[in-house]
Amino acid sequence: MAAFATLIPVGLVLGLLMFGSYGTHRPPAATPGRVVPVALLALLLGPLTAASLGFVGWMAAMFVLLAATLMVAVLRNPPLQS
């Protein structure tokens, strides 16, 4: 039951990444076709992962996912200025 508490931070982060307005990112319209996959991914990465791995395993998985996302963001080349 406590695993459902992980749904809030995961859902918030995924929702802000998809539908937030930051930098040059223009958020898409929140249609059911875009909200449902985000909600399913939040459910998969939140309570289901926490229930199967335990809280410490869930935290380790989130750390690895965050580190991989940060690595991809840092290693991306900026667009060429002409």
C-alpha positions as CSV (number, residue, x, y, z in Angstrom):
1,M,0.0,0.0,0.0
2,A,2.9,2.4,0.7
3,A,4.2,1.8,-2.8
4,F,1.3,4.0,-4.1
5,A,3.0,6.9,-2.4
6,T,5.7,6.7,-5.2
7,L,3.0,7.5,-7.8
8,I,2.9,11.2,-6.7
9,P,6.6,12.2,-7.3
10,V,6.9,10.0,-10.4
11,G,3.7,11.3,-11.9
12,L,4.6,14.9,-11.1
13,V,8.0,14.6,-12.8
14,L,6.7,12.9,-15.9
15,G,3.8,15.3,-16.2
16,L,6.1,18.3,-15.9
17,L,8.6,16.9,-18.4
18,M,5.8,16.2,-20.9
19,F,3.4,19.1,-20.3
20,G,5.6,21.8,-18.6
21,S,6.7,25.0,-20.2
22,Y,10.4,25.5,-19.7
23,G,13.2,27.0,-21.9
24,T,12.4,26.5,-25.5
25,H,10.1,23.6,-24.9
26,R,6.6,24.3,-25.9
27,P,4.2,21.8,-24.3
28,P,1.8,19.8,-26.4
29,A,-1.9,19.9,-25.8
30,A,-3.1,17.6,-23.0
31,T,-5.2,15.2,-25.0
32,P,-6.2,11.7,-23.8
33,G,-3.7,10.2,-26.3
34,R,-0.9,12.0,-24.6
35,V,-2.0,11.8,-21.0
36,V,-2.8,8.1,-20.9
37,P,0.8,7.0,-21.8
38,V,2.3,9.4,-19.2
39,A,-0.1,8.0,-16.6
40,L,0.7,4.4,-17.5
41,L,4.4,5.1,-17.4
42,A,4.0,6.8,-14.0
43,L,2.2,3.7,-12.7
44,L,4.9,1.4,-14.1
45,L,7.8,3.4,-12.7
46,G,6.1,4.2,-9.4
47,P,4.1,1.6,-7.5
48,L,4.8,-1.4,-9.7
49,T,8.6,-0.9,-9.5
50,A,8.5,-0.1,-5.8
51,A,6.4,-3.2,-5.1
52,S,8.7,-5.5,-7.0
53,L,12.1,-4.0,-5.9
54,G,11.2,-2.6,-2.5
55,F,11.8,1.0,-1.5
56,V,15.6,0.8,-1.6
57,G,15.6,-0.9,-4.9
58,W,13.1,1.6,-6.2
59,M,15.4,4.5,-5.1
60,A,18.4,2.8,-6.8
61,A,16.4,2.4,-10.0
62,M,15.3,6.0,-9.9
63,F,18.9,7.1,-9.3
64,V,20.1,5.1,-12.3
65,L,17.3,6.5,-14.5
66,L,18.0,10.0,-13.4
67,A,21.8,9.6,-14.0
68,A,21.1,8.2,-17.5
69,T,18.8,11.1,-18.3
70,L,21.3,13.6,-17.1
71,M,24.1,11.9,-19.0
72,V,22.1,12.1,-22.3
73,A,21.2,15.8,-21.6
74,V,24.8,16.8,-20.9
75,L,26.3,14.9,-23.9
76,R,23.9,16.3,-26.5
77,N,25.5,18.6,-28.9
78,P,24.0,22.1,-29.1
79,P,22.5,23.2,-32.4
80,L,25.0,24.7,-34.8
81,Q,24.9,28.5,-35.2
82,S,25.2,29.6,-38.8
